[in-house]
């Protein structure tokens, strides 16, 4: 399972730093940063499970940095965060544990399908969230205990996905907060970012203990991801999300097509 890091050339280092910065910013604005960072690691020759773990390490500080930019929106709905946080922790740990017991070759065969699933989540998130917004309590109305427990149970499965792969999971969490009646897109983004930080943090802890992360690459990308994450969160509240979202979807479908061809056609 363990693969030792290989030496990075200057070109690879610059490439990974740029990918992490772009991925961190994209995560803060529209989601889909993994569509850039995870393939970038694979392009440098990193084994897929190590790339997934290193991707988590690279983007997690950027996600955590984004929480600070959303602190006002989060504080208004923090009671909704607690039950989802508890099940998210269990799911994140379990998903990472399952990943570490998956053979590298098997995971590589799953990569195109996981990318496709994540891209479809990003593509159809808006209409689904919009529909949920018209069929759930309005802002200020208290969600029932049944609804809160149901969304917490759903977050357990989202957490499993985050620990195992995680691409597009932010879209699932945004839908959960829409079900809970949160209407503000900035509040939903803030709560999603906080929950992703906690759940991914559990997966990251598992990967650190297992020694799966390639730290030379991760350390460089952490800096880029943090810069992109904080800057992206600041910009997210000031720019039109539509153009960034379309870009993320385009990147997602492009990477999906590439890896389907690479894994199933070119071998």
C-alpha positions, 0 to 999 in steps of 0.5 A, spaced: 500 500 500 505 504 501 509 508 496 515 512 497 515 519 494 519 521 488 524 527 487 520 533 484 523 537 478 522 544 479 517 544 473 513 539 477 513 543 483 511 549 480 505 545 476 503 542 483 503 549 486 499 552 481 494 546 481 493 547 489 492 554 488 487 554 483 484 548 486 483 551 493 480 557 490 475 553 486 473 549 492 471 556 496 467 559 490 464 553 487 467 547 489 470 542 484 477 543 486 479 536 486 478 536 479 484 540 478 489 537 484 487 530 484 489 529 476 495 533 477 498 529 482 496 523 478 500 526 472 506 527 476 506 519 476 503 518 483 499 512 485 492 513 485 491 512 493 497 516 495 494 521 490 487 521 493 491 522 500 495 527 498 490 531 495 486 531 501 492 534 505 493 539 500 486 542 500 484 541 507 488 547 510 485 551 504 478 549 506 480 550 514 482 557 512 475 559 508 471 557 514 474 564 517 471 568 512 464 565 513 464 565 520 459 570 521 454 566 516 456 560 520 454 563 527 447 564 525 446 556 524 451 553 528 446 548 532 444 545 525 452 543 524 453 539 530 449 533 529 451 533 522 458 534 524 458 528 529 456 523 523 461 526 519 466 524 523 464 517 523 463 517 516 470 520 514 474 515 518 470 509 516 471 512 508 478 513 509 479 506 512 476 503 507 480 506 502 487 504 505 484 497 504 483 498 497 488 495 492 491 501 488 489 498 481 482 497 483 482 504 485 485 506 479 479 503 475 474 506 480 477 513 478 473 515 472 467 513 475 468 517 481 470 523 477 464 522 473 459 522 479 463 528 482 462 532 476 454 530 475 453 532 482 456 539 481 452 539 474 445 538 477 446 541 484 443 548 482 436 545 480 436 540 486 438 545 491 433 550 488 427 544 488 429 543 495 429 550 497 421 550 495 419 544 499 423 545 505 422 550 511 424 557 510 429 561 514 428 562 521 423 556 521 425 551 526 427 544 522 423 538 526 427 533 530 426 528 524 428 532 519 435 534 523 436 526 524 435 524 517 440 529 514 445 527 520 444 520 517 445 522 510 451 525 512 454 519 515 454 516 508 456 523 505 462 522 510 464 515 507 464 518 500 469 524 503 473 519 506 474 514 500 474 520 495 470 526 496 470 529 489 463 533 489 461 532 496 460 539 497 454 539 493 451 533 497 452 537 503 449 544 500 443 540 499 443 537 506 443 544 509 437 546 504 433 541 506 434 543 513 431 550 511 438 554 510 436 559 504 442 564 504 447 561 499 453 564 503 450 561 509 450 554 506 457 555 503 459 557 510 456 551 513 458 546 508 465 549 508 466 548 516 463 541 515 468 539 510 473 541 514 471 537 520 470 530 516 476 531 511 480 532 517 478 525 520 480 522 513 486 526 513 488 524 520 487 516 518 492 518 512 497 521 516 497 515 521 497 510 515 503 514 512 500 514 505 501 522 504 507 524 500 509 530 504 514 533 499 508 534 494 503 535 500 507 541 503 508 545 497 501 544 495 498 546 502 501 553 501 498 554 495 491 551 497 491 555 503 492 561 499 487 559 494 482 557 499 482 564 503 482 568 497 477 564 493 472 565 500 473 572 499 472 573 492 466 568 493 462 573 496 463 578 491 463 575 484 458 571 480 458 564 481 456 562 474 462 563 470 466 559 475 461 553 476 461 552 469 469 552 468 469 547 474 464 543 470 468 543 464 474 541 468 470 535 471 468 532 464 474 533 461 478 530 466 473 524 466 473 523 459 481 523 459 481 518 465 476 513 462 480 513 455 486 512 459 484 506 464 479 503 459 481 504 452 489 506 452 490 501 458 
